[in-house]
Amino acid sequence: MKKKSVLAILPISIGGRLTTSSIIDGYRQNGCNVTVYDELFDNNLETLLNNKKYSQIIGYDFSGLKIKVDNKLKMPSVNYFSDDIRSKTSGPEWEKYLPYLEDEDNYTFYWDKVLTSYETFKNIHYMPHFVNFDIYKDYGTQPEFDIMFAGRLDTDYRLSFFEELVMKLPHLKVAWYAIEKHHEDARNRANYPEIIDLCYQGFIDNEEDMAKAINNARILFNMNSQGISSLNYRTFQAAACKRLMISDYREELALFEGHMPFYEDFSDLIFKIESYLVDSEAYNKVVNACYEIARRCHNSKDCTRYMLSVVK
């Protein structure tokens, strides 16, 4: 059987690049020939489109659909959204390209179960995040950091929450990852910019370095910022690496069958961090249970196989 040849668009956004990388990995794990166009570094799109025929184009948010529409391409598009479709978070021109999601040959996979239920596009499917278990895995190394957070501190709530967490746990080592402009923004707004600088460990834009960073911390915590019910990508990365994720409450924590802990408020997060750091038996029980669920249900090979099965 001839292998499917697909064109994948690697977007500019950091989160989008990591998510799309797992999708690309999954297509390759299912025997597809994947050509990647990197919006951040490449300028050879016209050559890629002229020199090869593709069975479909894959994109994050509207990135692939935009290229399909603008270049009048006659192939199905696969559009994975982990941003609100009806928001500028999914792209500055989202209103222009939104109507094309109604077309029969454009397929939408949406990470948030509740938001998916609100939409009526013909080809929309609920698809939580998934990761490549060949990359995200337990290295068996001793972590340098006790706590890790990755993402923006772009609101006063998130920034003050992070600062207070570090101050309440001065005996623990905390790592924070974000792009440099978000670091500068946070330190300029912070009450204690020295805390921001102390924790900041740079930014990560590839799977291998993210897997290393996660392995280098014992506990990660989430402040999910988008969607209604969904869990962000970091949740599944942590589970695959057998590191403990403590999430703010989201309905889709049910995906982990009650094993993944969540915090109700700031004090509860402090309590759970300190408890799991000293109780290795409880820690290992949680991470092993979450790992098995993620490996079974949220691995790139099986999830992209499903995506391939629904695209006609």
Contacts in CASP RR format, 6 or more apart in sequence:
PFRMAT RR
TARGET T0000
AUTHOR 0000-0000-0000
METHOD contacts of the structure
MODEL  1
MKKKSVLAILPISIGGRLTTSSIIDGYRQNGCNVTVYDELFDNNLETLLN
NKKYSQIIGYDFSGLKIKVDNKLKMPSVNYFSDDIRSKTSGPEWEKYLPY
LEDEDNYTFYWDKVLTSYETFKNIHYMPHFVNFDIYKDYGTQPEFDIMFA
GRLDTDYRLSFFEELVMKLPHLKVAWYAIEKHHEDARNRANYPEIIDLCY
QGFIDNEEDMAKAINNARILFNMNSQGISSLNYRTFQAAACKRLMISDYR
EELALFEGHMPFYEDFSDLIFKIESYLVDSEAYNKVVNACYEIARRCHNS
KDCTRYMLSVVK
3 31 0 8 1.000
3 32 0 8 1.000
3 33 0 8 1.000
4 27 0 8 1.000
4 31 0 8 1.000
4 32 0 8 1.000
4 33 0 8 1.000
4 55 0 8 1.000
4 56 0 8 1.000
4 308 0 8 1.000
5 32 0 8 1.000
5 33 0 8 1.000
5 35 0 8 1.000
5 52 0 8 1.000
5 53 0 8 1.000
5 54 0 8 1.000
5 55 0 8 1.000
6 27 0 8 1.000
6 32 0 8 1.000
6 33 0 8 1.000
6 34 0 8 1.000
6 35 0 8 1.000
6 54 0 8 1.000
6 55 0 8 1.000
6 56 0 8 1.000
6 57 0 8 1.000
6 58 0 8 1.000
7 34 0 8 1.000
7 35 0 8 1.000
7 37 0 8 1.000
7 48 0 8 1.000
7 49 0 8 1.000
7 52 0 8 1.000
7 54 0 8 1.000
7 56 0 8 1.000
7 57 0 8 1.000
7 58 0 8 1.000
8 20 0 8 1.000
8 23 0 8 1.000
8 24 0 8 1.000
8 27 0 8 1.000
8 34 0 8 1.000
8 35 0 8 1.000
8 36 0 8 1.000
8 37 0 8 1.000
8 57 0 8 1.000
8 58 0 8 1.000
8 59 0 8 1.000
9 20 0 8 1.000
9 36 0 8 1.000
9 37 0 8 1.000
9 39 0 8 1.000
9 57 0 8 1.000
9 58 0 8 1.000
9 59 0 8 1.000
9 60 0 8 1.000
9 63 0 8 1.000
9 64 0 8 1.000
9 67 0 8 1.000
10 17 0 8 1.000
10 20 0 8 1.000
10 21 0 8 1.000
10 24 0 8 1.000
10 36 0 8 1.000
10 37 0 8 1.000
10 38 0 8 1.000
10 39 0 8 1.000
10 40 0 8 1.000
11 17 0 8 1.000
11 20 0 8 1.000
11 39 0 8 1.000
11 40 0 8 1.000
11 59 0 8 1.000
11 60 0 8 1.000
11 61 0 8 1.000
11 63 0 8 1.000
12 39 0 8 1.000
12 40 0 8 1.000
13 60 0 8 1.000
14 179 0 8 1.000
14 203 0 8 1.000
14 204 0 8 1.000
14 205 0 8 1.000
15 233 0 8 1.000
16 60 0 8 1.000
16 61 0 8 1.000
16 82 0 8 1.000
17 40 0 8 1.000
17 60 0 8 1.000
17 205 0 8 1.000
17 206 0 8 1.000
18 204 0 8 1.000
18 205 0 8 1.000
18 206 0 8 1.000
18 207 0 8 1.000
18 210 0 8 1.000
18 233 0 8 1.000
19 60 0 8 1.000
19 80 0 8 1.000
19 82 0 8 1.000
19 129 0 8 1.000
19 233 0 8 1.000
20 58 0 8 1.000
20 59 0 8 1.000
20 60 0 8 1.000
20 80 0 8 1.000
21 132 0 8 1.000
21 206 0 8 1.000
21 207 0 8 1.000
22 129 0 8 1.000
22 130 0 8 1.000
22 131 0 8 1.000
22 132 0 8 1.000
22 207 0 8 1.000
22 300 0 8 1.000
23 58 0 8 1.000
23 59 0 8 1.000
23 60 0 8 1.000
23 80 0 8 1.000
23 300 0 8 1.000
23 304 0 8 1.000
23 307 0 8 1.000
24 34 0 8 1.000
24 36 0 8 1.000
24 58 0 8 1.000
25 132 0 8 1.000
25 134 0 8 1.000
25 135 0 8 1.000
25 207 0 8 1.000
25 300 0 8 1.000
26 132 0 8 1.000
26 300 0 8 1.000
26 301 0 8 1.000
26 303 0 8 1.000
26 304 0 8 1.000
27 34 0 8 1.000
27 58 0 8 1.000
27 304 0 8 1.000
27 308 0 8 1.000
28 34 0 8 1.000
29 132 0 8 1.000
29 300 0 8 1.000
29 301 0 8 1.000
29 304 0 8 1.000
30 301 0 8 1.000
30 304 0 8 1.000
30 305 0 8 1.000
30 308 0 8 1.000
32 308 0 8 1.000
34 58 0 8 1.000
35 48 0 8 1.000
35 52 0 8 1.000
35 54 0 8 1.000
37 44 0 8 1.000
37 45 0 8 1.000
37 48 0 8 1.000
37 67 0 8 1.000
39 63 0 8 1.000
45 67 0 8 1.000
49 71 0 8 1.000
49 73 0 8 1.000
54 75 0 8 1.000
55 75 0 8 1.000
55 76 0 8 1.000
56 75 0 8 1.000
56 76 0 8 1.000
56 77 0 8 1.000
56 78 0 8 1.000
56 311 0 8 1.000
57 64 0 8 1.000
57 67 0 8 1.000
57 68 0 8 1.000
57 73 0 8 1.000
57 75 0 8 1.000
57 76 0 8 1.000
57 77 0 8 1.000
57 78 0 8 1.000
58 64 0 8 1.000
58 77 0 8 1.000
58 78 0 8 1.000
58 80 0 8 1.000
59 65 0 8 1.000
59 77 0 8 1.000
59 78 0 8 1.000
59 79 0 8 1.000
59 80 0 8 1.000
60 79 0 8 1.000
60 80 0 8 1.000
60 81 0 8 1.000
60 82 0 8 1.000
61 79 0 8 1.000
61 80 0 8 1.000
61 81 0 8 1.000
61 82 0 8 1.000
61 83 0 8 1.000
61 85 0 8 1.000
61 90 0 8 1.000
61 91 0 8 1.000
61 94 0 8 1.000
62 79 0 8 1.000
62 90 0 8 1.000
62 91 0 8 1.000
62 93 0 8 1.000
62 94 0 8 1.000
62 97 0 8 1.000
64 77 0 8 1.000
64 79 0 8 1.000
65 77 0 8 1.000
65 79 0 8 1.000
65 97 0 8 1.000
65 100 0 8 1.000
65 101 0 8 1.000
65 106 0 8 1.000
66 93 0 8 1.000
66 97 0 8 1.000
67 73 0 8 1.000
68 75 0 8 1.000
68 77 0 8 1.000
68 100 0 8 1.000
68 106 0 8 1.000
69 97 0 8 1.000
69 100 0 8 1.000
75 105 0 8 1.000
76 105 0 8 1.000
76 106 0 8 1.000
76 107 0 8 1.000
76 311 0 8 1.000
76 312 0 8 1.000
77 105 0 8 1.000
77 106 0 8 1.000
77 107 0 8 1.000
78 107 0 8 1.000
78 109 0 8 1.000
78 307 0 8 1.000
78 311 0 8 1.000
79 101 0 8 1.000
79 106 0 8 1.000
79 107 0 8 1.000
79 108 0 8 1.000
79 109 0 8 1.000
80 109 0 8 1.000
80 111 0 8 1.000
80 127 0 8 1.000
81 90 0 8 1.000
81 108 0 8 1.000
81 109 0 8 1.000
81 110 0 8 1.000
81 111 0 8 1.000
82 111 0 8 1.000
82 112 0 8 1.000
82 129 0 8 1.000
82 226 0 8 1.000
82 230 0 8 1.000
82 232 0 8 1.000
82 233 0 8 1.000
83 89 0 8 1.000
83 90 0 8 1.000
83 91 0 8 1.000
83 226 0 8 1.000
84 90 0 8 1.000
84 115 0 8 1.000
84 226 0 8 1.000
84 227 0 8 1.000
85 94 0 8 1.000
85 98 0 8 1.000
85 101 0 8 1.000
85 108 0 8 1.000
85 110 0 8 1.000
85 115 0 8 1.000
85 119 0 8 1.000
86 94 0 8 1.000
86 98 0 8 1.000
87 94 0 8 1.000
88 94 0 8 1.000
89 226 0 8 1.000
100 106 0 8 1.000
101 108 0 8 1.000
101 121 0 8 1.000
101 124 0 8 1.000
102 121 0 8 1.000
102 122 0 8 1.000
104 122 0 8 1.000
104 123 0 8 1.000
105 312 0 8 1.000
106 123 0 8 1.000
107 123 0 8 1.000
107 124 0 8 1.000
107 125 0 8 1.000
107 307 0 8 1.000
107 310 0 8 1.000
107 311 0 8 1.000
108 119 0 8 1.000
108 121 0 8 1.000
108 123 0 8 1.000
108 124 0 8 1.000
108 125 0 8 1.000
109 124 0 8 1.000
109 125 0 8 1.000
109 126 0 8 1.000
109 127 0 8 1.000
109 307 0 8 1.000
110 116 0 8 1.000
110 119 0 8 1.000
110 124 0 8 1.000
110 125 0 8 1.000
110 126 0 8 1.000
110 127 0 8 1.000
111 127 0 8 1.000
111 128 0 8 1.000
111 129 0 8 1.000
111 230 0 8 1.000
112 126 0 8 1.000
112 226 0 8 1.000
112 227 0 8 1.000
112 228 0 8 1.000
112 229 0 8 1.000
112 230 0 8 1.000
112 252 0 8 1.000
113 126 0 8 1.000
113 128 0 8 1.000
113 229 0 8 1.000
113 230 0 8 1.000
113 251 0 8 1.000
113 252 0 8 1.000
114 227 0 8 1.000
114 228 0 8 1.000
114 229 0 8 1.000
114 230 0 8 1.000
114 251 0 8 1.000
115 227 0 8 1.000
115 228 0 8 1.000
115 229 0 8 1.000
115 230 0 8 1.000
116 124 0 8 1.000
116 125 0 8 1.000
116 126 0 8 1.000
123 310 0 8 1.000
125 307 0 8 1.000
125 310 0 8 1.000
127 303 0 8 1.000
127 306 0 8 1.000
127 307 0 8 1.000
128 230 0 8 1.000
128 231 0 8 1.000
128 236 0 8 1.000
128 252 0 8 1.000
128 255 0 8 1.000
128 298 0 8 1.000
129 231 0 8 1.000
129 232 0 8 1.000
129 233 0 8 1.000
129 235 0 8 1.000
129 236 0 8 1.000
129 298 0 8 1.000
130 236 0 8 1.000
130 298 0 8 1.000
130 299 0 8 1.000
130 300 0 8 1.000
130 302 0 8 1.000
130 303 0 8 1.000
130 304 0 8 1.000
131 233 0 8 1.000
131 236 0 8 1.000
131 237 0 8 1.000
131 240 0 8 1.000
131 294 0 8 1.000
131 298 0 8 1.000
131 299 0 8 1.000
131 300 0 8 1.000
132 207 0 8 1.000
132 299 0 8 1.000
132 300 0 8 1.000
133 240 0 8 1.000
133 295 0 8 1.000
133 299 0 8 1.000
133 300 0 8 1.000
135 207 0 8 1.000
135 208 0 8 1.000
135 211 0 8 1.000
136 207 0 8 1.000
136 210 0 8 1.000
136 211 0 8 1.000
136 214 0 8 1.000
136 236 0 8 1.000
136 237 0 8 1.000
136 240 0 8 1.000
136 241 0 8 1.000
137 211 0 8 1.000
137 240 0 8 1.000
137 241 0 8 1.000
137 242 0 8 1.000
138 215 0 8 1.000
138 241 0 8 1.000
138 242 0 8 1.000
138 243 0 8 1.000
138 291 0 8 1.000
139 211 0 8 1.000
139 212 0 8 1.000
139 215 0 8 1.000
139 241 0 8 1.000
140 215 0 8 1.000
141 215 0 8 1.000
141 216 0 8 1.000
143 215 0 8 1.000
143 216 0 8 1.000
143 217 0 8 1.000
143 218 0 8 1.000
143 243 0 8 1.000
144 173 0 8 1.000
144 175 0 8 1.000
144 216 0 8 1.000
144 217 0 8 1.000
145 173 0 8 1.000
145 174 0 8 1.000
145 175 0 8 1.000
145 216 0 8 1.000
145 217 0 8 1.000
145 218 0 8 1.000
146 169 0 8 1.000
146 172 0 8 1.000
146 173 0 8 1.000
146 174 0 8 1.000
146 217 0 8 1.000
146 218 0 8 1.000
146 219 0 8 1.000
146 273 0 8 1.000
146 277 0 8 1.000
147 165 0 8 1.000
147 169 0 8 1.000
147 172 0 8 1.000
147 173 0 8 1.000
147 174 0 8 1.000
147 175 0 8 1.000
147 217 0 8 1.000
147 218 0 8 1.000
147 219 0 8 1.000
147 220 0 8 1.000
147 221 0 8 1.000
147 273 0 8 1.000
148 174 0 8 1.000
148 175 0 8 1.000
148 176 0 8 1.000
148 177 0 8 1.000
148 213 0 8 1.000
148 214 0 8 1.000
148 216 0 8 1.000
148 217 0 8 1.000
148 219 0 8 1.000
148 220 0 8 1.000
148 221 0 8 1.000
149 162 0 8 1.000
149 174 0 8 1.000
149 175 0 8 1.000
149 176 0 8 1.000
149 177 0 8 1.000
149 220 0 8 1.000
149 221 0 8 1.000
149 223 0 8 1.000
150 176 0 8 1.000
150 177 0 8 1.000
150 178 0 8 1.000
150 204 0 8 1.000
150 210 0 8 1.000
150 213 0 8 1.000
150 220 0 8 1.000
150 234 0 8 1.000
151 176 0 8 1.000
151 177 0 8 1.000
151 178 0 8 1.000
151 182 0 8 1.000
152 158 0 8 1.000
152 178 0 8 1.000
152 182 0 8 1.000
152 225 0 8 1.000
153 159 0 8 1.000
153 162 0 8 1.000
153 176 0 8 1.000
153 178 0 8 1.000
153 182 0 8 1.000
153 185 0 8 1.000
153 186 0 8 1.000
153 196 0 8 1.000
154 182 0 8 1.000
154 185 0 8 1.000
154 186 0 8 1.000
156 189 0 8 1.000
158 223 0 8 1.000
158 225 0 8 1.000
159 186 0 8 1.000
159 189 0 8 1.000
159 190 0 8 1.000
160 191 0 8 1.000
161 223 0 8 1.000
161 266 0 8 1.000
162 176 0 8 1.000
162 199 0 8 1.000
163 190 0 8 1.000
163 191 0 8 1.000
163 192 0 8 1.000
163 195 0 8 1.000
163 196 0 8 1.000
164 266 0 8 1.000
165 174 0 8 1.000
165 266 0 8 1.000
165 269 0 8 1.000
165 270 0 8 1.000
166 174 0 8 1.000
166 195 0 8 1.000
166 198 0 8 1.000
166 199 0 8 1.000
167 192 0 8 1.000
167 195 0 8 1.000
168 270 0 8 1.000
169 270 0 8 1.000
169 273 0 8 1.000
169 274 0 8 1.000
172 273 0 8 1.000
172 277 0 8 1.000
174 199 0 8 1.000
175 199 0 8 1.000
175 201 0 8 1.000
175 213 0 8 1.000
175 216 0 8 1.000
175 217 0 8 1.000
176 196 0 8 1.000
176 199 0 8 1.000
176 200 0 8 1.000
176 201 0 8 1.000
177 200 0 8 1.000
177 201 0 8 1.000
177 202 0 8 1.000
177 203 0 8 1.000
177 204 0 8 1.000
177 213 0 8 1.000
178 186 0 8 1.000
178 200 0 8 1.000
178 202 0 8 1.000
178 203 0 8 1.000
179 203 0 8 1.000
180 202 0 8 1.000
180 203 0 8 1.000
183 196 0 8 1.000
183 200 0 8 1.000
183 202 0 8 1.000
186 196 0 8 1.000
187 193 0 8 1.000
187 196 0 8 1.000
187 197 0 8 1.000
187 200 0 8 1.000
190 196 0 8 1.000
201 213 0 8 1.000
204 210 0 8 1.000
204 213 0 8 1.000
210 237 0 8 1.000
211 237 0 8 1.000
211 241 0 8 1.000
214 220 0 8 1.000
214 237 0 8 1.000
214 238 0 8 1.000
214 241 0 8 1.000
214 243 0 8 1.000
215 241 0 8 1.000
215 243 0 8 1.000
217 243 0 8 1.000
218 243 0 8 1.000
218 244 0 8 1.000
218 277 0 8 1.000
218 283 0 8 1.000
219 243 0 8 1.000
219 244 0 8 1.000
219 245 0 8 1.000
219 246 0 8 1.000
219 273 0 8 1.000
219 276 0 8 1.000
219 277 0 8 1.000
220 234 0 8 1.000
220 238 0 8 1.000
220 243 0 8 1.000
220 244 0 8 1.000
220 245 0 8 1.000
220 246 0 8 1.000
221 245 0 8 1.000
221 246 0 8 1.000
221 247 0 8 1.000
221 263 0 8 1.000
221 269 0 8 1.000
221 273 0 8 1.000
222 231 0 8 1.000
222 232 0 8 1.000
222 234 0 8 1.000
222 235 0 8 1.000
222 245 0 8 1.000
222 246 0 8 1.000
222 247 0 8 1.000
222 248 0 8 1.000
223 248 0 8 1.000
224 230 0 8 1.000
224 231 0 8 1.000
224 232 0 8 1.000
224 247 0 8 1.000
224 248 0 8 1.000
224 250 0 8 1.000
225 232 0 8 1.000
226 232 0 8 1.000
228 251 0 8 1.000
229 250 0 8 1.000
229 251 0 8 1.000
229 252 0 8 1.000
230 250 0 8 1.000
230 252 0 8 1.000
231 247 0 8 1.000
231 250 0 8 1.000
231 252 0 8 1.000
231 253 0 8 1.000
231 255 0 8 1.000
234 245 0 8 1.000
235 245 0 8 1.000
235 247 0 8 1.000
235 260 0 8 1.000
236 294 0 8 1.000
236 298 0 8 1.000
238 244 0 8 1.000
238 245 0 8 1.000
238 290 0 8 1.000
239 245 0 8 1.000
239 256 0 8 1.000
239 260 0 8 1.000
239 287 0 8 1.000
239 290 0 8 1.000
239 291 0 8 1.000
239 293 0 8 1.000
239 294 0 8 1.000
239 298 0 8 1.000
240 291 0 8 1.000
240 294 0 8 1.000
240 295 0 8 1.000
242 287 0 8 1.000
242 288 0 8 1.000
242 291 0 8 1.000
243 287 0 8 1.000
244 261 0 8 1.000
244 276 0 8 1.000
244 283 0 8 1.000
244 286 0 8 1.000
244 287 0 8 1.000
245 260 0 8 1.000
245 290 0 8 1.000
246 261 0 8 1.000
246 262 0 8 1.000
246 263 0 8 1.000
246 269 0 8 1.000
246 272 0 8 1.000
246 273 0 8 1.000
246 276 0 8 1.000
247 253 0 8 1.000
247 260 0 8 1.000
247 261 0 8 1.000
247 262 0 8 1.000
247 263 0 8 1.000
248 262 0 8 1.000
248 263 0 8 1.000
249 262 0 8 1.000
249 263 0 8 1.000
249 264 0 8 1.000
250 262 0 8 1.000
253 260 0 8 1.000
253 262 0 8 1.000
255 293 0 8 1.000
255 297 0 8 1.000
255 298 0 8 1.000
256 289 0 8 1.000
256 290 0 8 1.000
256 293 0 8 1.000
256 294 0 8 1.000
257 289 0 8 1.000
257 293 0 8 1.000
259 286 0 8 1.000
259 289 0 8 1.000
259 290 0 8 1.000
259 293 0 8 1.000
260 286 0 8 1.000
260 290 0 8 1.000
261 272 0 8 1.000
261 276 0 8 1.000
261 286 0 8 1.000
263 269 0 8 1.000
263 272 0 8 1.000
275 282 0 8 1.000
276 282 0 8 1.000
276 283 0 8 1.000
276 286 0 8 1.000
277 283 0 8 1.000
END
